[in-house]
Amino acid sequence: MLFFYKPFLSEQIVGTLKSLLRRFKSVVQDNIIKFKNLNIDLNTKKVYKDGLNIPLGPTEFKILQLFFQVPNEVFLRKK
């Protein structure tokens, strides 16, 4: 678990998040995004956790795909 104590600097948060992203960078291979025990198949639009299919609707899949393909972006609801 990660904690920040007030007052904190935005640079401290950004540095910590960059460190975490480097540590847990997803791997894209053959149109499959792999992150720990999660596989996202971009061809078949299916998601697997520990080899088991996780049923997602089209919108849920697009959101998950977006989060993994652009990991350093902050998304707002209106996007």
C-alpha positions as CSV (number, residue, x, y, z in Angstrom):
1,M,0.0,0.0,0.0
2,L,1.2,3.5,-0.8
3,F,0.7,6.5,1.4
4,F,1.5,10.2,1.0
5,Y,1.5,12.4,4.1
6,K,0.3,16.0,3.9
7,P,1.8,18.4,2.9
8,F,3.2,16.6,-0.1
9,L,4.8,17.8,-3.3
10,S,3.3,17.0,-6.7
11,E,6.8,16.1,-7.8
12,Q,6.8,13.5,-5.1
13,I,3.6,11.9,-6.4
14,V,4.7,12.1,-10.0
15,G,8.0,10.5,-9.2
16,T,6.4,7.7,-7.3
17,L,3.9,7.0,-10.0
18,K,6.6,7.0,-12.7
19,S,8.5,4.5,-10.6
20,L,5.5,2.2,-10.3
21,L,4.8,2.4,-14.0
22,R,8.3,1.3,-14.8
23,R,8.0,-1.6,-12.4
24,F,4.7,-2.8,-13.7
25,K,4.9,-1.9,-17.4
26,S,2.6,-3.9,-19.6
27,V,4.0,-5.9,-22.4
28,V,2.3,-5.8,-25.9
29,Q,3.1,-8.9,-28.0
30,D,1.3,-10.2,-31.0
31,N,-1.7,-7.9,-30.3
32,I,-1.9,-9.3,-26.8
33,I,-1.3,-7.0,-23.9
34,K,0.1,-8.8,-20.9
35,F,0.2,-7.5,-17.3
36,K,0.9,-9.8,-14.5
37,N,-1.9,-12.5,-14.7
38,L,-4.1,-10.5,-17.1
39,N,-4.0,-11.0,-20.9
40,I,-5.9,-8.7,-23.3
41,D,-6.3,-10.1,-26.8
42,L,-6.8,-7.2,-29.1
43,N,-7.6,-9.4,-32.1
44,T,-10.5,-11.4,-30.5
45,K,-11.4,-8.6,-28.0
46,K,-11.3,-11.0,-25.1
47,V,-9.7,-10.6,-21.6
48,Y,-8.2,-13.5,-19.6
49,K,-7.2,-13.6,-16.0
50,D,-5.2,-16.6,-14.9
51,G,-6.3,-18.2,-18.2
52,L,-10.0,-17.8,-17.6
53,N,-12.1,-15.6,-19.9
54,I,-13.5,-12.5,-18.3
55,P,-16.7,-11.4,-20.1
56,L,-16.7,-7.7,-21.0
57,G,-19.0,-5.6,-23.0
58,P,-17.7,-3.6,-26.0
59,T,-17.5,-0.3,-24.0
60,E,-15.8,-2.0,-21.0
61,F,-13.2,-3.6,-23.4
62,K,-12.5,-0.3,-25.1
63,I,-11.9,1.4,-21.7
64,L,-9.6,-1.3,-20.4
65,Q,-7.7,-1.3,-23.7
66,L,-7.3,2.5,-23.5
67,F,-6.0,2.3,-20.0
68,F,-3.3,-0.2,-20.9
69,Q,-2.3,1.3,-24.3
70,V,-1.9,4.8,-22.8
71,P,-0.7,4.2,-19.2
72,N,0.6,7.7,-18.5
73,E,-2.5,9.6,-19.5
74,V,-5.2,11.0,-17.2
75,F,-8.6,10.5,-18.6
76,L,-11.7,12.6,-17.9
77,R,-15.2,11.4,-18.3
78,K,-15.9,13.8,-21.2
79,K,-13.2,12.2,-23.3
